[in-house]
Amino acid sequence: MKKSKDNLDKLTNLLDQQLSNENAIAVQKTEMGGTEAYIGSVSLEWFANRVNFASYLPLINSKYNPSTHNIEIDAESIDEIKQRPLDWSRQAALVQYLLSRKNHKFPPVLVVINQDWTNNSRAQEWDKQGKAITSTTEFTPLDSQGSFGLLNISPENITIYALDGQHRLMGVQGLMELLKNGQIPRYKKDKTPYESVMKIADFIQQHHLSSTYLENLTQEKIGIEFIPAVAQGETHADASRRIRSIFVHVNLMAVPLTKGQLTQLDEDDGFSIVARKIAVSHPLFAQQENRKPRVNWNSATIASKSTVLTTLQALKDMSEKYLGEKYDHWKREKGLISMRPDDAELNTGIQEFTRLFDNLANLPSYKILEDMDTPALRRFSFEKEGGVGNMLFRPVGQVALAQALGILVFKKGISLETIFKKLSKFDKQGGFSGMEFPKSIWYGVLYDPNRKRIVVSGKDLAAKLLVYILGGVKDSMERAQIRTALAKARTFENRTINFYGEFVEPKEVGLPDLL
């Protein structure tokens, strides 16, 4: 027993000598999915002082907004965004939680270790093929298996940013500021301060907090996992794609991203990748001088006064509905992460989707965009200032059209040229406009006359109607089903309205004329 204790004492002394280095941290090395990681713990004070928000990463800080610590999304930054926007309204609640809940607990955070050379293509750490000859993590093993050791965290050449845990970082930084200054502002989502502030004195009084408790807070430990910004053998593009994918994966397994944000970030879902490409490169959507943005990057809906044409989420849905008829294997299984298509197939998918939008951009309705703003084309006639009520300016209408065209092109074998000759004629005759009037085939389908609003649930029927009028329905049973569904959609309080605005029996509604 004495010998065993002596050996343990020697080991303790040796470890104490090694761990006394402030520029290193004791970690356990792990590897999963081809990515090496190093797990340890740090004090809340260290976490607040040493870890940065992802927006500080030199790769993307050209679009960095210093007031909000967010990246401004545009055509240049969309392919480099690694994080969803910070919601600064959450900081007060997180600080309150850490102070007032004695049994508070934050999950471990995932951070990336970066070094200056990663953004210098001429640095000696890159070989002639543009591959890294070393990693941004410097690990010194202390055991023969190389599983336990010290990770270099020297502030002289190491920068660290949060990949998963930005709001936890925001909360801890708020706590440190509150303890130091005695008060902090309360913020709105975009970091605009409210007039009221949080004061440490109020917490001490309300929750009977002792000075010892407050002092100990700064030295509490939080779990932390480090991964390299660039691993040995990776190119700059490989590293960026890996980091983006990891971010999406950890968020899919935790609090879900909004659909628009997930589409921005997802490096595995083929439909999202294609949608992003179209959103920033196609003339119909690409940002241009003296033209307002045409894509809403985050929200799945469009405000009535918004000048955008569509949303990134709608483009992703269009991509899935259209290309999904050809690339069924791109579709995600429920609860699982998509498998990224190979580059050749992705490029073909982008070309297919580009051809679709080349034709869409030539429709009369979209040609009008050269002279009119989208709100007037989207609004219904009865709304303030009036409007055209055009379904092509509503995300649900855009997705329904893409769904129909996917069926016609990839299942029915009809060419885009043939389809758009018919659609152009239909459009010139006002077929996409005036959804709020009974003569429109979208009345009751995409427009609810009782509630005077869009019917999102009518998307599938709208797609079927488009397939029908474009000559894609040959089966009599299928036609009968569409006729029945259309009559039902145009029935309100047991009264069915035909295309002339007359009350009729459901069977008398019929189907619209073929194009």
C-alpha positions in Angstrom: 0.0 0.0 0.0 2.8 2.4 0.9 4.5 1.8 -2.5 1.3 2.4 -4.3 0.7 5.7 -2.4 4.3 6.8 -3.1 3.7 6.2 -6.8 0.5 8.1 -6.7 2.2 11.0 -4.9 4.9 11.1 -7.5 2.3 11.1 -10.3 0.4 13.9 -8.5 3.6 16.0 -8.3 4.5 15.5 -11.9 1.0 16.4 -13.0 0.9 19.5 -10.8 4.1 20.6 -12.5 2.7 20.1 -16.0 -0.7 21.6 -15.2 0.8 24.7 -13.6 1.3 26.0 -17.2 -1.4 28.7 -17.8 -1.0 28.2 -21.5 -2.1 24.5 -21.5 -5.2 22.7 -20.3 -5.6 19.0 -19.3 -7.8 17.2 -21.8 -9.0 13.7 -22.9 -8.5 13.1 -26.6 -11.4 11.6 -28.5 -12.2 10.9 -32.1 -15.6 10.5 -33.8 -16.6 10.7 -37.4 -13.1 11.4 -38.4 -12.8 14.6 -36.3 -10.3 14.7 -33.4 -11.6 16.4 -30.3 -10.2 17.3 -26.8 -12.5 17.4 -23.8 -11.8 19.3 -20.7 -13.2 22.0 -18.4 -12.6 25.7 -17.8 -13.8 28.3 -15.4 -16.7 30.5 -16.3 -14.3 33.5 -16.1 -11.9 31.8 -18.6 -14.8 30.9 -20.9 -16.1 34.5 -20.9 -12.6 36.0 -21.5 -11.1 33.6 -24.0 -13.9 32.3 -26.2 -15.2 34.5 -28.9 -18.4 34.6 -30.9 -18.2 32.8 -34.2 -18.5 36.1 -36.0 -15.0 37.1 -35.0 -13.6 34.3 -37.2 -11.4 36.1 -39.8 -12.9 34.0 -42.6 -16.2 35.9 -42.4 -15.6 39.1 -40.4 -15.8 41.2 -43.5 -19.6 41.1 -42.9 -19.3 41.3 -39.2 -21.6 43.7 -37.3 -19.7 44.8 -34.2 -22.8 46.1 -32.5 -24.7 42.8 -32.6 -21.8 40.3 -33.0 -23.8 38.8 -35.9 -22.9 38.4 -39.6 -24.9 40.4 -42.0 -26.3 37.9 -44.6 -25.8 38.7 -48.3 -24.6 37.1 -51.5 -21.0 37.2 -50.3 -21.4 35.9 -46.8 -24.2 33.2 -47.3 -21.7 30.4 -48.1 -19.6 31.3 -45.1 -22.2 31.7 -42.3 -21.5 29.3 -39.5 -24.0 30.5 -36.9 -27.6 31.4 -36.6 -28.2 35.1 -35.5 -27.6 35.8 -31.8 -30.8 36.7 -29.8 -29.6 39.2 -27.3 -33.0 39.3 -25.5 -32.0 35.9 -24.1 -29.0 37.3 -22.2 -31.0 38.6 -19.2 -32.8 35.3 -18.7 -29.5 33.4 -18.8 -27.8 35.7 -16.3 -30.8 35.5 -14.1 -30.7 31.7 -14.3 -27.0 31.5 -13.3 -27.5 33.9 -10.4 -30.8 32.8 -9.0 -30.8 29.0 -9.4 -28.4 27.4 -7.0 -28.4 24.2 -9.0 -27.8 25.8 -12.3 -26.1 23.8 -15.0 -25.0 24.6 -18.6 -24.3 21.7 -21.0 -20.7 21.5 -22.3 -19.9 23.8 -25.1 -18.2 23.0 -28.4 -15.5 25.4 -29.5 -13.1 25.6 -32.4 -9.4 26.3 -32.1 -8.0 28.6 -34.8 -4.6 29.9 -35.6 -3.6 32.9 -37.7 -2.0 30.9 -40.5 -5.4 29.3 -41.5 -6.3 32.4 -43.4 -2.9 33.0 -45.0 -2.7 30.8 -48.2 1.0 31.4 -48.3 1.7 30.3 -44.7 4.3 27.5 -44.4 1.6 25.3 -42.7 0.0 24.7 -46.2 1.7 22.5 -48.7 1.8 23.0 -52.5 -1.6 21.3 -52.9 -3.2 23.6 -50.4 -3.5 21.0 -47.7 -2.6 21.6 -44.1 0.6 19.9 -43.0 -0.4 20.4 -39.3 -3.5 20.9 -37.3 -4.6 24.0 -35.5 -4.7 22.0 -32.2 -1.4 21.3 -30.5 -1.7 18.3 -28.2 1.0 16.9 -25.9 0.2 13.4 -24.6 1.1 12.4 -21.0 0.4 8.7 -21.4 1.6 6.0 -23.6 -1.8 5.6 -25.4 -1.9 9.3 -26.3 -5.4 9.7 -24.9 -4.7 12.1 -22.0 -2.5 15.2 -22.1 -2.2 18.9 -22.5 -3.7 21.1 -25.1 -2.0 24.4 -26.1 -4.3 27.4 -25.5 -1.7 30.1 -25.5 -3.4 33.4 -26.2 -0.4 34.5 -28.3 -1.2 32.4 -31.3 -4.5 30.7 -30.5 -8.0 32.1 -31.0 -11.1 30.2 -29.9 -14.7 30.6 -31.0 -18.0 29.0 -30.0 -19.4 26.6 -32.5 -22.2 25.3 -30.2 -22.9 27.4 -27.1 -23.0 31.0 -28.3 -25.9 31.9 -26.1 -24.3 30.2 -23.2 -21.3 32.4 -23.9 -23.5 35.4 -24.0 -25.0 34.5 -20.7 -21.7 33.9 -19.0 -20.2 37.2 -20.4 -23.3 39.0 -19.1 -22.8 37.4 -15.6 -19.1 38.5 -15.5 -20.0 42.1 -16.6 -22.8 42.2 -13.9 -20.4 41.0 -11.2 -17.7 43.5 -12.3 -19.9 46.6 -12.9 -22.9 46.0 -10.7 -25.3 46.3 -13.6 -25.8 45.4 -17.3 -28.3 46.6 -19.9 -31.3 44.6 -20.9 -31.4 44.0 -24.7 -33.8 43.4 -27.5 -33.1 40.7 -30.0 -30.8 42.9 -32.1 -28.9 44.2 -29.0 -30.8 47.5 -28.9 -30.9 48.3 -25.2 -34.1 48.8 -23.2 -34.2 51.7 -20.7 -34.2 49.3 -17.8 -31.0 47.6 -16.5 -30.3 44.5 -14.4 -28.6 45.4 -11.1 -26.7 42.9 -8.9 -28.0 44.6 -5.8 -31.6 43.5 -6.7 -30.4 39.9 -7.0 -28.6 40.0 -3.7 -31.7 41.3 -2.0 -34.3 39.0 -3.8 -32.3 35.8 -3.6 -30.2 36.4 -0.4 -26.9 35.9 -2.3 -23.7 36.0 -0.2 -20.5 37.6 -1.4 -18.8 34.2 -1.1 -21.4 32.7 -3.5 -20.9 35.5 -6.0 -17.1 35.1 -5.9 -17.3 31.4 -6.4 -19.5 31.8 -9.4 -16.6 33.0 -11.5 -14.6 29.9 -10.8 -17.3 27.4 -11.5 -16.3 24.9 -14.2 -18.1 24.3 -17.5 -17.4 21.4 -19.8 -15.7 22.3 -23.0 -14.8 20.3 -26.2 -12.2 21.6 -28.6 -12.0 20.7 -32.2 -9.5 22.1 -34.8 -10.5 24.8 -37.3 -8.2 23.0 -39.8 -7.1 19.4 -39.4 -3.9 18.0 -40.9 -4.4 17.0 -44.5 -7.5 19.3 -45.0 -7.8 22.1 -47.6 -9.3 25.4 -46.5 -12.6 24.4 -48.2 -12.6 21.0 -46.6 -12.2 22.5 -43.2 -14.9 25.1 -43.7 -17.3 22.4 -44.9 -16.5 20.2 -41.9 -17.1 23.0 -39.4 -20.4 23.9 -41.1 -21.6 20.3 -41.1 -20.7 19.7 -37.5 -22.6 22.9 -36.5 -25.8 21.7 -38.3 -25.5 18.2 -36.9 -25.2 19.3 -33.2 -28.2 21.6 -33.7 -30.3 18.9 -35.3 -29.7 16.9 -32.2 -30.5 19.8 -29.9 -32.7 22.9 -30.3 -33.8 23.0 -33.9 -32.8 25.8 -36.2 -35.5 27.7 -38.0 -36.0 26.3 -41.4 -34.5 29.3 -43.1 -31.4 29.2 -40.9 -31.0 25.5 -41.4 -31.1 26.0 -45.1 -28.4 28.7 -44.8 -26.1 26.3 -43.0 -26.8 22.8 -44.2 -23.8 21.4 -46.1 -25.4 17.9 -46.4 -28.8 18.5 -47.8 -28.6 18.7 -51.6 -31.8 20.7 -51.9 -30.6 23.3 -49.4 -27.2 23.6 -51.3 -29.0 24.1 -54.6 -31.4 26.7 -53.1 -28.6 28.7 -51.6 -26.7 28.7 -55.0 -29.8 30.0 -56.9 -30.6 32.6 -54.2 -27.2 34.3 -54.6 -26.4 33.7 -58.2 -29.6 33.7 -60.4 -30.4 37.2 -61.9 -34.0 36.9 -60.5 -32.7 36.9 -56.9 -29.0 38.0 -56.9 -28.3 41.3 -55.1 -27.8 44.2 -57.4 -27.0 47.9 -56.9 -30.1 50.1 -56.7 -32.4 47.0 -56.2 -33.9 45.9 -52.9 -33.1 42.4 -51.7 -35.4 39.7 -53.1 -34.8 36.9 -50.7 -35.8 36.7 -47.0 -33.0 34.6 -45.5 -34.5 33.7 -42.1 -38.3 33.7 -42.0 -40.5 31.3 -43.9 -43.1 34.0 -44.5 -43.2 37.4 -46.2 -44.7 40.4 -44.5 -47.3 42.3 -46.4 -45.1 45.4 -46.9 -41.9 43.4 -47.6 -40.3 44.0 -51.0 -38.7 40.5 -51.2 -39.9 38.1 -53.9 -39.5 34.9 -51.9 -37.8 33.3 -48.9 -34.8 31.0 -48.8 -37.0 28.4 -47.2 -39.4 28.6 -50.2 -36.5 28.2 -52.6 -35.4 25.1 -50.6 -39.0 23.7 -50.8 -39.1 24.4 -54.5 -35.8 22.7 -55.0 -37.1 19.6 -53.1 -40.4 19.5 -54.9 -38.9 20.0 -58.3 -35.6 18.1 -58.2 -37.0 15.5 -55.8 -38.8 14.0 -58.7 -35.4 13.2 -60.2 -33.2 12.9 -57.2 -35.4 11.0 -54.8 -32.3 9.7 -52.9 -31.5 13.2 -51.8 -34.5 13.3 -49.5 -33.8 13.1 -45.8 -35.2 10.2 -43.7 -37.1 11.5 -40.8 -34.9 12.1 -37.8 -31.7 11.5 -39.8 -29.2 13.8 -41.4 -29.1 13.9 -45.2 -26.2 12.4 -47.1 -24.4 15.0 -49.2 -24.7 14.2 -52.9 -21.5 14.0 -54.9 -20.3 17.2 -56.5 -21.1 16.1 -60.1 -24.7 15.3 -59.2 -25.0 18.6 -57.2 -23.7 20.5 -60.2 -26.3 18.8 -62.5 -29.0 19.6 -60.0 -27.9 23.3 -59.9 -28.0 23.4 -63.7 -31.5 21.8 -63.7 -32.8 24.3 -61.1 -31.2 27.2 -63.0 -33.0 26.3 -66.2 -36.2 26.3 -64.3 -35.6 29.8 -63.0 -34.4 31.0 -66.4 -37.9 30.1 -67.7 -39.7 31.5 -64.6 -37.9 34.8 -64.9 -39.3 35.2 -68.4 -43.0 34.8 -67.3 -44.9 38.1 -67.8 -45.6 38.4 -64.1 -41.9 38.4 -63.2 -41.1 40.7 -66.1 -43.3 43.3 -64.4 -40.7 43.4 -61.6 -38.6 45.7 -63.7 -41.3 48.4 -63.2 -43.2 47.4 -60.0 -42.4 46.4 -56.5 -43.5 43.0 -55.1 -46.0 44.2 -52.5 -48.4 45.6 -55.2 -48.2 42.3 -57.1 -48.7 40.2 -53.9 -51.5 42.2 -52.2 -55.2 41.4 -52.7 -57.4 44.0 -54.4 -59.3 44.7 -51.2 -56.2 45.4 -49.1 -54.9 48.9 -48.5 -53.5 50.5 -51.7 -54.8 47.5 -53.6 -52.9 44.8 -55.5 -52.9 42.2 -58.2 -53.2 39.1 -55.9 -50.7 37.1 -57.9 -49.9 33.6 -56.6 -46.4 33.8 -58.1 -45.5 36.3 -55.4 -46.6 34.0 -52.6 -44.2 31.3 -51.3 -47.0 28.7 -51.3 -47.8 29.5 -54.9 -44.2 29.3 -55.9 -43.8 25.9 -54.2 -47.0 24.6 -55.8 -45.7 25.6 -59.3 -42.3 23.9 -58.7 -44.1 20.8 -57.5 -46.2 20.6 -60.6 -43.3 21.3 -62.9 -41.2 18.6 -61.3 -43.9 16.0 -62.0 -44.4 17.2 -65.6 -40.7 17.4 -66.5 -39.3 14.3 -64.7 -42.3 12.0 -64.5 -44.4 13.0 -67.6 -41.4 13.8 -69.8 -42.7 17.2 -71.0 -40.1 19.7 -71.9 -39.7 23.0 -70.1 -40.0 24.8 -73.4 -43.5 23.3 -74.1 -44.6 23.9 -70.5 -43.6 27.6 -70.4 -45.2 28.4 -73.8 -48.5 27.4 -72.2 -47.7 29.1 -68.9 -46.8 32.4 -70.6 -50.2 32.4 -72.4 -51.9 31.5 -69.1 -50.1 34.3 -67.3 -50.9 36.9 -70.0 -54.6 36.0 -69.6 -54.3 36.7 -65.8 -54.3 33.1 -64.8 -52.0 33.6 -61.8 -53.6 36.9 -60.7 -56.9 37.7 -58.9 -56.9 34.7 -56.5 -59.6 36.4 -54.5 -62.2 36.3 -57.3 -64.3 33.2 -58.1 -63.2 33.1 -61.8 -59.7 32.2 -60.6 -58.9 28.5 -60.4 -57.0 29.3 -57.1 -60.2 30.6 -55.4 -60.8 28.3 -52.4 -57.7 26.4 -53.3 -55.0 28.9 -52.3 -57.3 31.7 -51.2 -60.0 31.5 -48.4 -62.8 34.0 -49.2 -64.2 33.7 -45.7 -61.0 34.5 -43.8 -59.6 36.5 -46.7 -56.2 35.0 -46.5 -53.9 32.4 -48.1 -54.6 28.7 -47.7 -51.3 27.0 -47.2 -52.9 23.6 -47.0 -54.1 24.0 -50.6 -50.6 23.7 -52.1 -50.9 20.1 -53.2 -54.3 20.6 -54.9 -52.9 23.7 -56.6 -50.0 21.6 -57.9 -52.4 18.9 -59.2 -54.5 21.6 -60.9 -51.4 22.9 -62.7 -50.4 19.4 -63.8 -54.0 19.0 -65.1 -54.3 22.2 -67.1 -50.8 21.6 -68.6 -51.9 18.3 -70.0 -50.3 16.0 -67.5 -53.4 14.1 -66.3 -54.6 11.4 -68.7 -56.3 9.0 -66.3 -60.0 9.5 -66.0 -60.0 8.4 -62.3 -57.3 11.0 -61.5 -59.3 13.7 -63.2 -62.4 12.8 -61.2 -60.5 13.0 -58.0 -59.2 16.4 -58.9 -62.7 17.6 -59.8 -64.1 16.4 -56.5 -61.3 18.0 -54.5 -61.7 21.3 -56.4 -65.5 21.3 -55.7 -64.8 20.7 -52.0 -62.3 23.5 -51.9 -64.9 25.9 -53.4 -67.6 24.9 -50.9 -68.2 27.2 -48.0 -70.8 26.6 -45.4 -72.4 23.9 -47.6 -72.6 26.3 -50.6 -70.4 25.6 -53.6 -69.3 28.5 -55.9 -68.5 27.9 -59.6 -66.1 30.0 -61.7 -68.9 32.6 -62.4 -69.5 33.3 -58.8 -72.8 31.4 -58.8 -74.0 28.9 -56.1 -74.2 25.5 -57.7 -74.2 21.8 -56.9 -70.6 20.5 -56.3 -70.7 18.3 -59.4 -71.5 21.3 -61.5 -68.2 23.1 -60.7 -66.2 21.0 -63.3 -62.6 21.6 -64.1 -60.8 24.5 -65.7 -59.9 24.5 -69.4 -56.7 22.9 -70.5 -53.9 25.1 -71.7 
